[in-house]
Amino acid sequence: MITSLAAWLDAVPLAAVPAVLVTVFFIAAEVGFRIHRRFGGSGSAADESQVLSTALLVLALLLGFTFSMALNRYDERRQLVVQEANDIGTAWLRAGLVPAPHGPVLQRALGDYAQVRQTSPLPGETAKLATAARLRDQVWRRAALAQADLDGARAASLIAAVNSVLDTGTAREKAVAARVPGEVMMLLVIFASVACFLLGYVLAAHGHRHRLASGVLFVLMALTIMLILDLDRPADGAILVDQSAMRELATDLASAALLAHR
């Protein structure tokens, strides 16, 4: 059930997440308010407030840990874009030390690979992933031929550079696919809803709903969860990984290829 709810949450457009969550939180608080009015026990309001404080503290910890997890994954994806651009550029320069025909052929293969890596491939983009894998195989075959024209030290340097390109490419694809588990996000939403239920329950003990103050709290909670989802989703939202390093490299390599043919 949790897995199904997590899939549903992932399908909700990011812009609609705050409205959906605030609605759920208001409903949970209202249910808690009415349950206390009908079935409230003889406990004091201070005791019930202590339970609410504990629940909100645990919720804050969950929000903090989940936000940190999403931010770390986002930062990893950002760093891998720059690293892959640097690795391809280094391999391209070292391929320039290889005499023709193998050196220029390897450089063209690296340039073609950079063109398809200008954006981070998503897990569902099977054609793009297959093209990238095919070009990596092509780069490796060209490198194997090119290293035969170099002495031992320069050949090892070339192979190391090309190997870094292949490793970083795979790591970048895996980093885009790695997200905060949907079950964690769904349990976070459920726990937040339970905290709102307890808030309504405690407010009933005090005799007032305090809709304005509660609404501000619900909006802040919803925006925080939306921010976590925004960091975690690589394809949509306002916080996207900057791909300019790879785009600039692809443009530079294409320009160099044009100059080489003049």
Phi and psi in degrees as GROMACS dihedral restraints (atoms count N, CA, C in turn):
[ dihedral_restraints ]
;  ai    aj    ak    al  type     phi  dphi    fc
    3     4     5     6     1   -61.2    20    10
    4     5     6     7     1   -39.4    20    10
    6     7     8     9     1   -63.8    20    10
    7     8     9    10     1   -40.6    20    10
    9    10    11    12     1   -65.3    20    10
   10    11    12    13     1   -41.8    20    10
   12    13    14    15     1   -65.1    20    10
   13    14    15    16     1   -37.3    20    10
   15    16    17    18     1   -64.1    20    10
   16    17    18    19     1   -40.8    20    10
   18    19    20    21     1   -63.8    20    10
   19    20    21    22     1   -37.7    20    10
   21    22    23    24     1   -65.3    20    10
   22    23    24    25     1   -42.4    20    10
   24    25    26    27     1   -62.6    20    10
   25    26    27    28     1   -38.5    20    10
   27    28    29    30     1   -68.3    20    10
   28    29    30    31     1   -24.8    20    10
   30    31    32    33     1   -83.3    20    10
   31    32    33    34     1   -14.5    20    10
   33    34    35    36     1   -71.5    20    10
   34    35    36    37     1   128.2    20    10
   36    37    38    39     1   -56.6    20    10
   37    38    39    40     1   142.3    20    10
   39    40    41    42     1   -59.9    20    10
   40    41    42    43     1   -38.9    20    10
   42    43    44    45     1   -65.3    20    10
   43    44    45    46     1   -24.6    20    10
   45    46    47    48     1   -89.9    20    10
   46    47    48    49     1    -9.9    20    10
   48    49    50    51     1   -59.1    20    10
   49    50    51    52     1   -48.7    20    10
   51    52    53    54     1   -59.0    20    10
   52    53    54    55     1   -43.6    20    10
   54    55    56    57     1   -63.2    20    10
   55    56    57    58     1   -42.2    20    10
   57    58    59    60     1   -64.0    20    10
   58    59    60    61     1   -45.6    20    10
   60    61    62    63     1   -67.7    20    10
   61    62    63    64     1   -42.9    20    10
   63    64    65    66     1   -61.4    20    10
   64    65    66    67     1   -39.3    20    10
   66    67    68    69     1   -62.1    20    10
   67    68    69    70     1   -45.3    20    10
   69    70    71    72     1   -62.3    20    10
   70    71    72    73     1   -41.5    20    10
   72    73    74    75     1   -66.1    20    10
   73    74    75    76     1   -41.2    20    10
   75    76    77    78     1   -63.6    20    10
   76    77    78    79     1   -41.2    20    10
   78    79    80    81     1   -63.5    20    10
   79    80    81    82     1   -43.5    20    10
   81    82    83    84     1   -62.1    20    10
   82    83    84    85     1   -42.8    20    10
   84    85    86    87     1   -65.2    20    10
   85    86    87    88     1   -40.2    20    10
   87    88    89    90     1   -66.5    20    10
   88    89    90    91     1   -38.6    20    10
   90    91    92    93     1   -62.7    20    10
   91    92    93    94     1   -44.3    20    10
   93    94    95    96     1   -62.0    20    10
   94    95    96    97     1   -40.6    20    10
   96    97    98    99     1   -61.3    20    10
   97    98    99   100     1   -45.9    20    10
   99   100   101   102     1   -72.4    20    10
  100   101   102   103     1   -34.1    20    10
  102   103   104   105     1   -65.5    20    10
  103   104   105   106     1   -39.1    20    10
  105   106   107   108     1   -66.4    20    10
  106   107   108   109     1   -38.9    20    10
  108   109   110   111     1   -62.4    20    10
  109   110   111   112     1   -34.1    20    10
  111   112   113   114     1   -93.7    20    10
  112   113   114   115     1   -40.5    20    10
  114   115   116   117     1  -119.3    20    10
  115   116   117   118     1     9.4    20    10
  117   118   119   120     1   -55.4    20    10
  118   119   120   121     1   138.7    20    10
  120   121   122   123     1   -83.7    20    10
  121   122   123   124     1  -166.4    20    10
  123   124   125   126     1   -93.7    20    10
  124   125   126   127     1     5.1    20    10
  126   127   128   129     1   -66.4    20    10
  127   128   129   130     1   156.9    20    10
  129   130   131   132     1   -77.7    20    10
  130   131   132   133     1   157.0    20    10
  132   133   134   135     1   -64.5    20    10
  133   134   135   136     1   -30.6    20    10
  135   136   137   138     1   -65.4    20    10
  136   137   138   139     1   -40.4    20    10
  138   139   140   141     1   -64.9    20    10
  139   140   141   142     1   -42.9    20    10
  141   142   143   144     1   -66.5    20    10
  142   143   144   145     1   -35.7    20    10
  144   145   146   147     1   -64.6    20    10
  145   146   147   148     1   -33.4    20    10
  147   148   149   150     1   -65.2    20    10
  148   149   150   151     1   -39.3    20    10
  150   151   152   153     1   -64.0    20    10
  151   152   153   154     1   -42.9    20    10
  153   154   155   156     1   -62.1    20    10
  154   155   156   157     1   -43.3    20    10
  156   157   158   159     1   -60.4    20    10
  157   158   159   160     1   -41.6    20    10
  159   160   161   162     1   -64.2    20    10
  160   161   162   163     1   -42.5    20    10
  162   163   164   165     1   -64.0    20    10
  163   164   165   166     1   -41.7    20    10
  165   166   167   168     1   -67.4    20    10
  166   167   168   169     1   -34.3    20    10
  168   169   170   171     1   -65.6    20    10
  169   170   171   172     1   -44.8    20    10
  171   172   173   174     1   -63.6    20    10
  172   173   174   175     1   -39.8    20    10
  174   175   176   177     1   -61.6    20    10
  175   176   177   178     1   -41.6    20    10
  177   178   179   180     1   -61.9    20    10
  178   179   180   181     1   -40.0    20    10
  180   181   182   183     1   -64.6    20    10
  181   182   183   184     1   -43.3    20    10
  183   184   185   186     1   -62.4    20    10
  184   185   186   187     1   -43.0    20    10
  186   187   188   189     1   -61.5    20    10
  187   188   189   190     1   -43.2    20    10
  189   190   191   192     1   -64.7    20    10
  190   191   192   193     1   -45.2    20    10
  192   193   194   195     1   -65.8    20    10
  193   194   195   196     1   -41.8    20    10
  195   196   197   198     1   -67.7    20    10
  196   197   198   199     1   -40.4    20    10
  198   199   200   201     1   -61.5    20    10
  199   200   201   202     1   -42.6    20    10
  201   202   203   204     1   -62.8    20    10
  202   203   204   205     1   -40.3    20    10
  204   205   206   207     1   -63.0    20    10
  205   206   207   208     1   -46.1    20    10
  207   208   209   210     1   -65.6    20    10
  208   209   210   211     1   -40.1    20    10
  210   211   212   213     1   -66.3    20    10
  211   212   213   214     1   -39.1    20    10
  213   214   215   216     1   -64.3    20    10
  214   215   216   217     1   -40.3    20    10
  216   217   218   219     1   -67.5    20    10
  217   218   219   220     1   -40.3    20    10
  219   220   221   222     1   -61.7    20    10
  220   221   222   223     1   -44.8    20    10
  222   223   224   225     1   -64.7    20    10
  223   224   225   226     1   -36.3    20    10
  225   226   227   228     1   -64.0    20    10
  226   227   228   229     1   -43.6    20    10
  228   229   230   231     1   -62.9    20    10
  229   230   231   232     1   -40.0    20    10
  231   232   233   234     1   -64.2    20    10
  232   233   234   235     1   -44.0    20    10
  234   235   236   237     1   -67.4    20    10
  235   236   237   238     1   -35.6    20    10
  237   238   239   240     1   -68.9    20    10
  238   239   240   241     1   -29.8    20    10
  240   241   242   243     1   -62.2    20    10
  241   242   243   244     1   -47.9    20    10
  243   244   245   246     1   -65.7    20    10
  244   245   246   247     1   -41.4    20    10
  246   247   248   249     1   -64.3    20    10
  247   248   249   250     1   -41.5    20    10
  249   250   251   252     1   -66.6    20    10
  250   251   252   253     1   -39.0    20    10
  252   253   254   255     1   -61.2    20    10
  253   254   255   256     1   -43.8    20    10
  255   256   257   258     1   -64.1    20    10
  256   257   258   259     1   -41.5    20    10
  258   259   260   261     1   -65.6    20    10
  259   260   261   262     1   -42.5    20    10
  261   262   263   264     1   -65.6    20    10
  262   263   264   265     1   -42.0    20    10
  264   265   266   267     1   -62.2    20    10
  265   266   267   268     1   -41.5    20    10
  267   268   269   270     1   -64.5    20    10
  268   269   270   271     1   -44.8    20    10
  270   271   272   273     1   -63.5    20    10
  271   272   273   274     1   -37.5    20    10
  273   274   275   276     1   -64.5    20    10
  274   275   276   277     1   -42.1    20    10
  276   277   278   279     1   -64.5    20    10
  277   278   279   280     1   -42.6    20    10
  279   280   281   282     1   -69.3    20    10
  280   281   282   283     1   -31.0    20    10
  282   283   284   285     1   -65.2    20    10
  283   284   285   286     1   -25.9    20    10
  285   286   287   288     1   -67.1    20    10
  286   287   288   289     1   -16.0    20    10
  288   289   290   291     1   -81.9    20    10
  289   290   291   292     1   -11.2    20    10
  291   292   293   294     1   -86.4    20    10
  292   293   294   295     1   129.2    20    10
  294   295   296   297     1   -66.4    20    10
  295   296   297   298     1   160.4    20    10
  297   298   299   300     1   -64.7    20    10
  298   299   300   301     1   150.2    20    10
  300   301   302   303     1   -92.2    20    10
  301   302   303   304     1   -14.0    20    10
  303   304   305   306     1   -70.1    20    10
  304   305   306   307     1   -35.3    20    10
  306   307   308   309     1   -62.8    20    10
  307   308   309   310     1   -55.1    20    10
  309   310   311   312     1   -60.8    20    10
  310   311   312   313     1   -34.4    20    10
  312   313   314   315     1   -65.1    20    10
  313   314   315   316     1   -41.8    20    10
  315   316   317   318     1   -65.5    20    10
  316   317   318   319     1   -38.8    20    10
  318   319   320   321     1   -63.6    20    10
  319   320   321   322     1   -40.0    20    10
  321   322   323   324     1   -64.8    20    10
  322   323   324   325     1   -39.4    20    10
  324   325   326   327     1   -64.0    20    10
  325   326   327   328     1   -40.3    20    10
  327   328   329   330     1   -67.0    20    10
  328   329   330   331     1   -36.6    20    10
  330   331   332   333     1   -65.3    20    10
  331   332   333   334     1   -41.1    20    10
  333   334   335   336     1   -64.1    20    10
  334   335   336   337     1   -38.5    20    10
  336   337   338   339     1   -65.9    20    10
  337   338   339   340     1   -41.4    20    10
  339   340   341   342     1   -62.2    20    10
  340   341   342   343     1   -33.0    20    10
  342   343   344   345     1   -62.7    20    10
  343   344   345   346     1   -40.2    20    10
  345   346   347   348     1   -83.8    20    10
  346   347   348   349     1    -6.2    20    10
  348   349   350   351     1  -103.8    20    10
  349   350   351   352     1    16.8    20    10
  351   352   353   354     1   -68.8    20    10
  352   353   354   355     1   -21.6    20    10
  354   355   356   357     1  -128.7    20    10
  355   356   357   358     1   151.0    20    10
  357   358   359   360     1   -69.8    20    10
  358   359   360   361     1   122.2    20    10
  360   361   362   363     1   -70.6    20    10
  361   362   363   364     1   132.9    20    10
  363   364   365   366     1   -85.1    20    10
  364   365   366   367     1   156.4    20    10
  366   367   368   369     1   -56.8    20    10
  367   368   369   370     1   -31.5    20    10
  369   370   371   372     1   -81.4    20    10
  370   371   372   373     1    -9.9    20    10
  372   373   374   375     1   -85.8    20    10
  373   374   375   376     1    72.4    20    10
  375   376   377   378     1   -64.4    20    10
  376   377   378   379     1   -37.0    20    10
  378   379   380   381     1   -65.3    20    10
  379   380   381   382     1   -43.1    20    10
  381   382   383   384     1   -66.2    20    10
  382   383   384   385     1   -39.8    20    10
  384   385   386   387     1   -65.7    20    10
  385   386   387   388     1   -39.5    20    10
  387   388   389   390     1   -66.5    20    10
  388   389   390   391     1   -39.7    20    10
  390   391   392   393     1   -63.0    20    10
  391   392   393   394     1   -43.7    20    10
  393   394   395   396     1   -62.5    20    10
  394   395   396   397     1   -42.0    20    10
  396   397   398   399     1   -64.3    20    10
  397   398   399   400     1   -40.0    20    10
  399   400   401   402     1   -64.7    20    10
  400   401   402   403     1   -41.1    20    10
  402   403   404   405     1   -69.6    20    10
  403   404   405   406     1   -32.4    20    10
  405   406   407   408     1   -65.2    20    10
  406   407   408   409     1   -40.7    20    10
  408   409   410   411     1   -62.1    20    10
  409   410   411   412     1   -40.0    20    10
  411   412   413   414     1   -65.2    20    10
  412   413   414   415     1   -42.9    20    10
  414   415   416   417     1   -60.7    20    10
  415   416   417   418     1   -42.6    20    10
  417   418   419   420     1   -65.7    20    10
  418   419   420   421     1   -41.1    20    10
  420   421   422   423     1   -63.5    20    10
  421   422   423   424     1   -41.6    20    10
  423   424   425   426     1   -65.0    20    10
  424   425   426   427     1   -38.1    20    10
  426   427   428   429     1   -66.5    20    10
  427   428   429   430     1   -38.6    20    10
  429   430   431   432     1   -62.2    20    10
  430   431   432   433     1   -37.3    20    10
  432   433   434   435     1   -72.9    20    10
  433   434   435   436     1   -38.8    20    10
  435   436   437   438     1   -69.3    20    10
  436   437   438   439     1   -36.8    20    10
  438   439   440   441     1   -66.5    20    10
  439   440   441   442     1   -20.7    20    10
  441   442   443   444     1   -67.3    20    10
  442   443   444   445     1   -20.6    20    10
  444   445   446   447     1   -88.8    20    10
  445   446   447   448     1     0.9    20    10
  447   448   449   450     1  -114.5    20    10
  448   449   450   451     1   162.4    20    10
  450   451   452   453     1   -74.8    20    10
  451   452   453   454     1   176.5    20    10
  453   454   455   456     1   -57.5    20    10
  454   455   456   457     1   -48.5    20    10
  456   457   458   459     1   -67.4    20    10
  457   458   459   460     1   -45.7    20    10
  459   460   461   462     1   -70.6    20    10
  460   461   462   463     1   -33.8    20    10
  462   463   464   465     1   -64.6    20    10
  463   464   465   466     1   -43.6    20    10
  465   466   467   468     1   -63.8    20    10
  466   467   468   469     1   -38.4    20    10
  468   469   470   471     1   -64.5    20    10
  469   470   471   472     1   -41.3    20    10
  471   472   473   474     1   -65.2    20    10
  472   473   474   475     1   -47.1    20    10
  474   475   476   477     1   -63.2    20    10
  475   476   477   478     1   -38.5    20    10
  477   478   479   480     1   -63.3    20    10
  478   479   480   481     1   -40.6    20    10
  480   481   482   483     1   -66.3    20    10
  481   482   483   484     1   -43.6    20    10
  483   484   485   486     1   -66.8    20    10
  484   485   486   487     1   -39.0    20    10
  486   487   488   489     1   -62.3    20    10
  487   488   489   490     1   -36.3    20    10
  489   490   491   492     1   -64.0    20    10
  490   491   492   493     1   -38.4    20    10
  492   493   494   495     1   -60.1    20    10
  493   494   495   496     1   -45.9    20    10
  495   496   497   498     1   -67.5    20    10
  496   497   498   499     1   -42.8    20    10
  498   499   500   501     1   -65.7    20    10
  499   500   501   502     1   -43.7    20    10
  501   502   503   504     1   -67.4    20    10
  502   503   504   505     1   -35.7    20    10
  504   505   506   507     1   -60.8    20    10
  505   506   507   508     1   -45.2    20    10
  507   508   509   510     1   -65.4    20    10
  508   509   510   511     1   -42.3    20    10
  510   511   512   513     1   -62.9    20    10
  511   512   513   514     1   -37.0    20    10
  513   514   515   516     1   -66.0    20    10
  514   515   516   517     1   -41.2    20    10
  516   517   518   519     1   -64.9    20    10
  517   518   519   520     1   -41.1    20    10
  519   520   521   522     1   -67.8    20    10
  520   521   522   523     1   -35.8    20    10
  522   523   524   525     1   -66.7    20    10
  523   524   525   526     1   -35.9    20    10
  525   526   527   528     1   -68.1    20    10
  526   527   528   529     1   -36.4    20    10
  528   529   530   531     1   -75.7    20    10
  529   530   531   532     1   -23.6    20    10
  531   532   533   534     1   -80.8    20    10
  532   533   534   535     1   118.7    20    10
  534   535   536   537     1  -131.9    20    10
  535   536   537   538     1   168.2    20    10
  537   538   539   540     1   -60.8    20    10
  538   539   540   541     1   129.2    20    10
  540   541   542   543     1   -53.5    20    10
  541   542   543   544     1   136.9    20    10
  543   544   545   546     1   -60.3    20    10
  544   545   546   547     1   -31.8    20    10
  546   547   548   549     1   -64.7    20    10
  547   548   549   550     1   -35.7    20    10
  549   550   551   552     1   -65.4    20    10
  550   551   552   553     1   -45.2    20    10
  552   553   554   555     1   -63.3    20    10
  553   554   555   556     1   -40.7    20    10
  555   556   557   558     1   -68.5    20    10
  556   557   558   559     1   -40.9    20    10
  558   559   560   561     1   -64.3    20    10
  559   560   561   562     1   -32.9    20    10
  561   562   563   564     1   -63.8    20    10
  562   563   564   565     1   -43.8    20    10
  564   565   566   567     1   -64.6    20    10
  565   566   567   568     1   -41.9    20    10
  567   568   569   570     1   -63.4    20    10
  568   569   570   571     1   -43.7    20    10
  570   571   572   573     1   -64.9    20    10
  571   572   573   574     1   -39.1    20    10
  573   574   575   576     1   -62.7    20    10
  574   575   576   577     1   -38.6    20    10
  576   577   578   579     1   -66.3    20    10
  577   578   579   580     1   -38.9    20    10
  579   580   581   582     1   -64.5    20    10
  580   581   582   583     1   -40.3    20    10
  582   583   584   585     1   -61.9    20    10
  583   584   585   586     1   -38.6    20    10
  585   586   587   588     1   -67.5    20    10
  586   587   588   589     1   -37.0    20    10
  588   589   590   591     1   -59.9    20    10
  589   590   591   592     1   -44.9    20    10
  591   592   593   594     1   -65.5    20    10
  592   593   594   595     1   -35.1    20    10
  594   595   596   597     1   -61.6    20    10
  595   596   597   598     1   -47.5    20    10
  597   598   599   600     1   -61.9    20    10
  598   599   600   601     1   -38.0    20    10
  600   601   602   603     1   -63.0    20    10
  601   602   603   604     1   -44.4    20    10
  603   604   605   606     1   -70.1    20    10
  604   605   606   607     1   -38.8    20    10
  606   607   608   609     1   -63.0    20    10
  607   608   609   610     1   -33.2    20    10
  609   610   611   612     1   -64.0    20    10
  610   611   612   613     1   -33.3    20    10
  612   613   614   615     1   -65.7    20    10
  613   614   615   616     1   -29.6    20    10
  615   616   617   618     1   -89.4    20    10
  616   617   618   619     1    -9.6    20    10
  618   619   620   621     1    88.8    20    10
  619   620   621   622     1     5.5    20    10
  621   622   623   624     1  -138.6    20    10
  622   623   624   625     1   146.9    20    10
  624   625   626   627     1   -83.1    20    10
  625   626   627   628     1   -31.5    20    10
  627   628   629   630     1    51.5    20    10
  628   629   630   631     1    56.4    20    10
  630   631   632   633     1   -61.0    20    10
  631   632   633   634     1   -38.6    20    10
  633   634   635   636     1   -64.7    20    10
  634   635   636   637     1   -50.6    20    10
  636   637   638   639     1   -64.0    20    10
  637   638   639   640     1   -41.2    20    10
  639   640   641   642     1   -63.9    20    10
  640   641   642   643     1   -41.2    20    10
  642   643   644   645     1   -61.7    20    10
  643   644   645   646     1   -39.7    20    10
  645   646   647   648     1   -62.0    20    10
  646   647   648   649     1   -43.6    20    10
  648   649   650   651     1   -62.4    20    10
  649   650   651   652     1   -43.0    20    10
  651   652   653   654     1   -64.6    20    10
  652   653   654   655     1   -40.2    20    10
  654   655   656   657     1   -63.9    20    10
  655   656   657   658     1   -42.6    20    10
  657   658   659   660     1   -63.5    20    10
  658   659   660   661     1   -41.9    20    10
  660   661   662   663     1   -64.0    20    10
  661   662   663   664     1   -42.8    20    10
  663   664   665   666     1   -65.3    20    10
  664   665   666   667     1   -40.6    20    10
  666   667   668   669     1   -66.5    20    10
  667   668   669   670     1   -36.0    20    10
  669   670   671   672     1   -65.3    20    10
  670   671   672   673     1   -44.0    20    10
  672   673   674   675     1   -66.0    20    10
  673   674   675   676     1   -37.8    20    10
  675   676   677   678     1   -62.6    20    10
  676   677   678   679     1   -39.9    20    10
  678   679   680   681     1   -62.4    20    10
  679   680   681   682     1   -40.7    20    10
  681   682   683   684     1   -62.8    20    10
  682   683   684   685     1   -44.9    20    10
  684   685   686   687     1   -64.2    20    10
  685   686   687   688     1   -37.0    20    10
  687   688   689   690     1   -63.5    20    10
  688   689   690   691     1   -44.1    20    10
  690   691   692   693     1   -64.5    20    10
  691   692   693   694     1   -32.0    20    10
  693   694   695   696     1   -84.3    20    10
  694   695   696   697     1   -23.3    20    10
  696   697   698   699     1   -92.1    20    10
  697   698   699   700     1   115.9    20    10
  699   700   701   702     1   -78.8    20    10
  700   701   702   703     1   -12.7    20    10
  702   703   704   705     1  -108.1    20    10
  703   704   705   706     1   -27.0    20    10
  705   706   707   708     1  -130.9    20    10
  706   707   708   709     1   170.0    20    10
  708   709   710   711     1   103.2    20    10
  709   710   711   712     1  -176.0    20    10
  711   712   713   714     1   -92.6    20    10
  712   713   714   715     1   -22.3    20    10
  714   715   716   717     1  -103.2    20    10
  715   716   717   718     1    94.6    20    10
  717   718   719   720     1  -114.6    20    10
  718   719   720   721     1   151.6    20    10
  720   721   722   723     1   -68.8    20    10
  721   722   723   724     1   132.9    20    10
  723   724   725   726     1   -70.3    20    10
  724   725   726   727     1   120.6    20    10
  726   727   728   729     1  -101.6    20    10
  727   728   729   730     1    10.8    20    10
  729   730   731   732     1   -64.2    20    10
  730   731   732   733     1   -32.4    20    10
  732   733   734   735     1   -61.0    20    10
  733   734   735   736     1   -43.2    20    10
  735   736   737   738     1   -73.0    20    10
  736   737   738   739     1   -36.7    20    10
  738   739   740   741     1   -65.3    20    10
  739   740   741   742     1   -42.7    20    10
  741   742   743   744     1   -64.5    20    10
  742   743   744   745     1   -39.1    20    10
  744   745   746   747     1   -63.6    20    10
  745   746   747   748     1   -45.8    20    10
  747   748   749   750     1   -60.4    20    10
  748   749   750   751     1   -39.5    20    10
  750   751   752   753     1   -65.6    20    10
  751   752   753   754     1   -42.9    20    10
  753   754   755   756     1   -64.4    20    10
  754   755   756   757     1   -42.5    20    10
  756   757   758   759     1   -68.2    20    10
  757   758   759   760     1   -36.6    20    10
  759   760   761   762     1   -65.5    20    10
  760   761   762   763     1   -40.2    20    10
  762   763   764   765     1   -65.1    20    10
  763   764   765   766     1   -41.0    20    10
  765   766   767   768     1   -63.9    20    10
  766   767   768   769     1   -38.2    20    10
  768   769   770   771     1   -65.2    20    10
  769   770   771   772     1   -39.1    20    10
  771   772   773   774     1   -65.0    20    10
  772   773   774   775     1   -41.6    20    10
  774   775   776   777     1   -65.1    20    10
  775   776   777   778     1   -34.8    20    10
  777   778   779   780     1   -68.1    20    10
  778   779   780   781     1   -24.7    20    10
  780   781   782   783     1   -90.1    20    10
  781   782   783   784     1    -4.7    20    10
